[in-house]
Amino acid sequence: MQSSDTIHLLRECDAGVKMGTASIGEVLPYVKSPGLRGALENCRCGHEKLKDDIQALLCRFNDDGKAPNLVAKGMSWVKTNAKLAVDESDETIAELMTDGCNMGVKSLNRYLNQYAAAEEQAKALAQRLIGLEEQLVADIRGFL
């Protein structure tokens, strides 16, 4: 059970990191403020480092990870592009990213509860991802 929960949790973390990185990449071309750009780039860098750690642990289990849910990714893309078509402000970007981070934190906490038998190393990676998401929300709060 432990290895099964570990793999499932790592897959969800992998999908979350990929979703976060893609979302940041979508909004960066619209960012005007150097402060917001710096916060987003810092978070993206943290996601990329975490992705490597997740992949290394998945490799130990001979697993390739998981792509983000196509429906969720598509809905995120539509929402982002629709909102930015109306208002390309840093405030809109901060709102979109805050909503995405909050959804990610909620999902990751649910997965931590669901896969409670996962190895501590996998749980620690999930907690790191939660921390990155929460830190970005705090860092961009001033742009809302």
Backbone bond lengths (Angstrom), bond angles and torsions (degrees), N, CA, C in turn:
res aa  C-N    CA-C-N  psi(-1)  N-CA   C-N-CA  omega(-1)  CA-C   N-CA-C  phi
1 M - - - 1.449 - - 1.523 111.26 -
2 Q 1.338 116.17 -38.15 1.454 119.50 -177.30 1.524 111.10 -61.20
3 S 1.336 118.32 -46.81 1.461 119.03 -178.25 1.521 111.04 -67.53
4 S 1.332 117.63 -35.06 1.458 120.85 177.65 1.531 110.49 -64.17
5 D 1.331 117.37 -47.41 1.462 120.67 178.17 1.528 110.69 -63.79
6 T 1.317 116.26 -38.54 1.464 120.30 179.49 1.524 110.44 -61.72
7 I 1.307 116.85 -47.83 1.469 120.89 -179.93 1.524 110.80 -62.50
8 H 1.322 117.12 -44.59 1.470 120.18 179.57 1.527 111.23 -61.70
9 L 1.319 117.36 -44.06 1.457 120.71 179.98 1.527 110.68 -65.19
10 L 1.323 116.38 -42.80 1.468 119.55 178.95 1.528 111.40 -63.72
11 R 1.316 117.47 -38.03 1.465 120.77 177.54 1.522 110.96 -62.04
12 E 1.320 115.91 -43.03 1.470 119.15 179.65 1.531 110.71 -66.55
13 C 1.314 117.06 -38.67 1.465 120.69 175.85 1.527 110.51 -63.35
14 D 1.326 116.02 -42.31 1.455 121.25 178.79 1.533 110.82 -60.06
15 A 1.319 116.26 -46.62 1.462 120.53 178.61 1.530 110.36 -63.36
16 G 1.322 116.87 -40.44 1.462 120.85 179.73 1.512 112.93 -64.95
17 V 1.316 116.68 -41.69 1.470 120.53 177.90 1.529 110.01 -63.70
18 K 1.306 116.57 -43.46 1.468 120.27 179.63 1.524 111.07 -64.14
19 M 1.332 116.82 -41.19 1.457 121.11 179.24 1.531 110.34 -64.65
20 G 1.309 116.64 -44.57 1.460 120.65 179.69 1.517 112.33 -62.54
21 T 1.319 116.54 -44.70 1.459 121.09 179.54 1.525 110.87 -62.98
22 A 1.320 116.51 -43.28 1.464 120.75 179.39 1.528 111.01 -64.58
23 S 1.315 117.31 -41.50 1.465 121.48 -179.68 1.522 111.47 -63.62
24 I 1.309 116.09 -42.77 1.465 119.62 177.86 1.522 109.47 -62.99
25 G 1.332 117.05 -43.61 1.453 121.08 178.64 1.521 112.91 -60.34
26 E 1.326 117.05 -33.76 1.467 120.93 179.42 1.522 112.52 -67.30
27 V 1.326 117.49 -37.55 1.465 119.63 -174.28 1.527 114.08 -92.60
28 L 1.319 118.59 -21.50 1.464 120.66 -175.68 1.530 114.09 -53.92
29 P 1.334 120.16 -39.32 1.465 118.44 -179.98 1.536 114.15 -62.29
30 Y 1.316 117.89 -18.01 1.466 122.10 -177.67 1.526 113.36 -96.27
31 V 1.328 117.54 -10.98 1.469 121.69 -174.19 1.526 110.22 -70.75
32 K 1.325 114.59 133.57 1.460 120.63 179.35 1.533 112.10 -104.24
33 S 1.310 116.89 -38.72 1.458 121.80 -175.19 1.528 111.54 -79.25
34 P 1.341 116.12 130.49 1.470 118.80 175.02 1.533 112.40 -60.63
35 G 1.330 117.11 -32.99 1.463 120.30 179.47 1.519 112.22 -66.74
36 L 1.316 116.85 -43.74 1.462 120.77 178.02 1.525 110.01 -67.34
37 R 1.327 115.99 -42.64 1.471 120.01 178.59 1.527 110.15 -59.39
38 G 1.320 116.76 -44.57 1.466 120.67 179.92 1.515 112.40 -61.92
39 A 1.330 116.80 -42.57 1.470 120.65 179.26 1.522 110.74 -63.59
40 L 1.328 116.46 -42.94 1.467 120.25 -179.94 1.524 111.70 -67.55
41 E 1.323 116.86 -42.77 1.469 119.92 179.69 1.525 111.27 -66.58
42 N 1.328 116.58 -37.65 1.463 120.58 176.82 1.531 110.60 -63.00
43 C 1.323 116.09 -42.78 1.462 120.31 178.97 1.531 110.54 -65.92
44 R 1.326 116.15 -41.40 1.469 119.18 179.10 1.525 110.48 -62.52
45 C 1.313 116.90 -40.52 1.471 120.97 177.42 1.531 110.52 -61.91
46 G 1.323 116.46 -42.44 1.470 120.59 177.08 1.514 111.86 -62.54
47 H 1.334 116.32 -39.72 1.467 120.84 177.56 1.533 110.62 -63.54
48 E 1.327 116.52 -41.61 1.464 119.83 -178.30 1.533 111.45 -66.48
49 K 1.330 117.07 -39.10 1.464 120.41 176.37 1.530 110.56 -65.29
50 L 1.308 115.57 -42.89 1.459 120.26 179.54 1.521 111.02 -65.37
51 K 1.324 116.61 -37.66 1.467 120.90 178.16 1.525 110.39 -57.95
52 D 1.326 116.70 -41.92 1.470 120.14 178.28 1.527 111.36 -61.91
53 D 1.326 116.65 -41.91 1.470 120.57 179.46 1.530 111.21 -66.34
54 I 1.340 116.21 -40.01 1.465 120.46 178.09 1.520 110.05 -64.62
55 Q 1.332 116.65 -44.53 1.459 120.95 -179.65 1.528 111.26 -62.19
56 A 1.321 116.82 -39.20 1.470 120.32 179.14 1.528 110.90 -62.06
57 L 1.319 116.48 -41.61 1.463 119.45 179.73 1.526 110.87 -72.61
58 L 1.330 117.38 -38.78 1.466 119.91 175.63 1.530 110.83 -60.94
59 C 1.303 115.92 -37.95 1.470 120.83 179.39 1.527 110.53 -60.56
60 R 1.313 116.13 -36.33 1.470 120.80 177.57 1.531 111.30 -59.17
61 F 1.332 115.38 -29.52 1.465 120.84 179.89 1.531 112.09 -100.11
62 N 1.337 116.24 11.01 1.466 121.75 -178.28 1.534 111.85 54.01
63 D 1.333 115.61 45.60 1.459 121.28 -179.09 1.527 109.02 -123.92
64 D 1.323 115.64 142.17 1.466 121.02 -177.18 1.514 114.13 -89.86
65 G 1.311 118.26 -4.11 1.459 120.38 -179.51 1.505 112.00 92.11
66 K 1.318 114.75 -158.54 1.458 119.83 -173.87 1.521 109.67 -146.96
67 A 1.305 115.52 136.10 1.463 120.72 173.48 1.526 108.53 -79.91
68 P 1.329 116.85 153.58 1.466 118.51 175.78 1.528 111.11 -58.67
69 N 1.316 115.98 150.35 1.455 121.87 176.82 1.530 108.82 -56.84
70 L 1.326 116.84 127.11 1.463 120.71 -176.21 1.519 112.98 -63.17
71 V 1.316 117.31 -36.73 1.466 120.25 178.54 1.529 109.91 -65.95
72 A 1.325 116.69 -46.99 1.462 120.23 179.82 1.521 110.76 -63.14
73 K 1.318 116.39 -42.13 1.462 120.13 179.66 1.526 110.60 -64.65
74 G 1.334 116.47 -42.10 1.458 120.63 178.86 1.518 112.18 -65.09
75 M 1.323 116.31 -42.56 1.469 119.97 178.86 1.529 110.64 -64.81
76 S 1.310 116.87 -38.84 1.460 121.35 177.71 1.522 110.34 -63.22
77 W 1.320 116.32 -43.96 1.464 120.86 -179.88 1.527 110.67 -62.58
78 V 1.323 117.01 -45.15 1.471 121.17 179.77 1.529 110.09 -62.42
79 K 1.326 117.48 -47.83 1.460 121.03 -179.33 1.527 110.45 -60.83
80 T 1.323 116.42 -46.08 1.463 120.46 -179.25 1.520 111.07 -60.69
81 N 1.307 116.27 -49.84 1.459 119.28 -176.51 1.525 112.82 -69.91
82 A 1.314 117.49 -34.24 1.466 120.30 177.43 1.525 110.44 -66.58
83 K 1.314 116.91 -46.00 1.471 119.75 -179.64 1.524 111.54 -66.66
84 L 1.332 116.61 -39.94 1.460 119.06 -179.33 1.530 112.12 -72.62
85 A 1.325 117.61 -25.19 1.467 120.46 176.19 1.527 110.53 -66.85
86 V 1.320 116.39 -32.02 1.466 121.84 -179.80 1.528 110.80 -85.47
87 D 1.339 116.46 -38.79 1.468 120.97 -173.88 1.529 109.59 -151.57
88 E 1.327 115.83 107.95 1.469 121.10 -177.96 1.529 112.51 -89.82
89 S 1.311 117.72 24.59 1.459 120.53 -175.21 1.530 112.17 -76.03
90 D 1.327 114.14 159.99 1.459 120.16 174.50 1.526 110.45 -63.00
91 E 1.324 116.98 -30.37 1.465 120.81 177.49 1.529 110.68 -62.38
92 T 1.324 116.92 -42.93 1.467 121.06 178.44 1.522 110.34 -63.96
93 I 1.325 116.05 -42.85 1.468 120.53 179.23 1.525 110.29 -62.47
94 A 1.332 116.87 -44.59 1.469 120.47 179.44 1.528 110.50 -62.59
95 E 1.322 116.68 -38.68 1.464 120.37 178.60 1.526 110.79 -65.15
96 L 1.324 116.81 -46.06 1.469 121.04 179.35 1.523 111.12 -60.80
97 M 1.319 116.13 -45.80 1.461 119.94 -177.69 1.530 111.14 -68.52
98 T 1.321 117.41 -37.69 1.464 120.63 177.34 1.522 110.42 -62.70
99 D 1.329 116.50 -45.52 1.471 119.95 177.92 1.528 110.98 -59.80
100 G 1.328 116.92 -44.65 1.464 121.00 -179.87 1.518 112.32 -63.96
101 C 1.321 116.36 -43.40 1.468 120.34 178.80 1.519 111.09 -63.37
102 N 1.328 116.24 -43.32 1.466 119.52 -179.81 1.525 111.07 -62.98
103 M 1.325 117.40 -39.88 1.468 120.28 176.98 1.525 110.25 -65.46
104 G 1.324 116.99 -39.64 1.461 120.69 178.52 1.516 112.47 -63.87
105 V 1.330 116.39 -44.41 1.467 120.84 179.16 1.522 110.14 -62.01
106 K 1.315 116.39 -43.53 1.469 120.85 178.88 1.527 110.42 -60.34
107 S 1.321 116.76 -47.86 1.469 120.73 -179.60 1.521 111.74 -62.96
108 L 1.318 116.61 -45.60 1.464 119.98 -178.19 1.521 111.76 -63.38
109 N 1.317 117.21 -39.14 1.465 119.35 176.91 1.523 110.78 -65.53
110 R 1.322 116.73 -37.69 1.466 120.11 176.42 1.532 109.81 -63.01
111 Y 1.335 117.03 -42.51 1.468 120.11 179.61 1.525 111.56 -67.48
112 L 1.323 117.64 -35.81 1.467 119.85 176.02 1.527 110.38 -61.03
113 N 1.319 116.43 -39.67 1.470 120.30 177.61 1.523 111.37 -71.06
114 Q 1.321 116.17 -41.34 1.466 121.29 -177.44 1.527 111.84 -67.01
115 Y 1.326 116.27 -38.06 1.470 120.98 -177.40 1.534 109.82 -109.75
116 A 1.303 115.01 52.79 1.468 121.81 -175.16 1.521 113.48 -62.69
117 A 1.340 118.34 -22.74 1.464 121.18 -178.93 1.534 112.21 -86.06
118 A 1.334 117.32 4.60 1.470 120.20 179.75 1.525 110.72 -63.91
119 E 1.317 115.23 153.93 1.463 120.86 177.76 1.526 110.10 -61.32
120 E 1.314 115.26 150.59 1.461 120.75 -178.37 1.530 112.10 -59.31
121 Q 1.318 117.13 -34.43 1.467 120.54 179.88 1.532 110.54 -63.05
122 A 1.316 117.36 -40.15 1.464 121.47 177.97 1.526 110.33 -68.45
123 K 1.321 116.58 -41.22 1.466 120.06 177.61 1.525 110.46 -62.72
124 A 1.324 116.23 -38.17 1.465 120.04 179.40 1.531 110.87 -64.88
125 L 1.330 117.22 -37.55 1.466 120.40 176.85 1.531 110.62 -65.35
126 A 1.324 116.67 -40.66 1.467 120.20 177.12 1.525 109.95 -63.02
127 Q 1.314 116.64 -41.06 1.473 120.11 178.52 1.529 111.34 -65.65
128 R 1.316 116.99 -37.04 1.469 119.99 176.33 1.518 110.73 -62.86
129 L 1.329 116.71 -41.77 1.457 120.47 178.90 1.527 110.24 -65.08
130 I 1.309 117.15 -42.97 1.462 120.87 175.80 1.526 109.77 -58.50
131 G 1.320 116.32 -43.69 1.463 120.55 178.88 1.522 112.88 -61.17
132 L 1.332 116.90 -41.20 1.468 120.36 177.32 1.522 111.17 -61.74
133 E 1.318 115.94 -43.53 1.466 120.71 -178.95 1.533 110.26 -65.91
134 E 1.316 116.37 -45.22 1.467 119.89 179.75 1.523 111.43 -65.40
135 Q 1.323 117.15 -36.56 1.466 120.64 179.00 1.526 110.73 -66.73
136 L 1.321 117.03 -39.89 1.461 118.99 178.45 1.525 110.67 -63.09
137 V 1.324 116.87 -43.04 1.471 120.19 177.54 1.522 110.24 -56.92
138 A 1.328 116.80 -45.54 1.469 120.68 179.45 1.526 111.07 -64.70
139 D 1.330 116.88 -41.15 1.463 121.46 -177.41 1.515 113.39 -67.03
140 I 1.329 117.22 -30.35 1.471 119.15 -175.60 1.523 113.10 -103.95
141 R 1.303 117.07 3.03 1.462 121.78 -178.79 1.532 111.60 -54.08
142 G 1.309 117.05 -37.20 1.462 121.41 -179.41 1.525 114.28 -67.47
143 F 1.301 118.05 -11.74 1.465 121.28 179.91 1.531 112.22 -95.86
144 L 1.332 117.44 -5.32 1.470 120.57 -179.72 1.525 110.73 -72.53
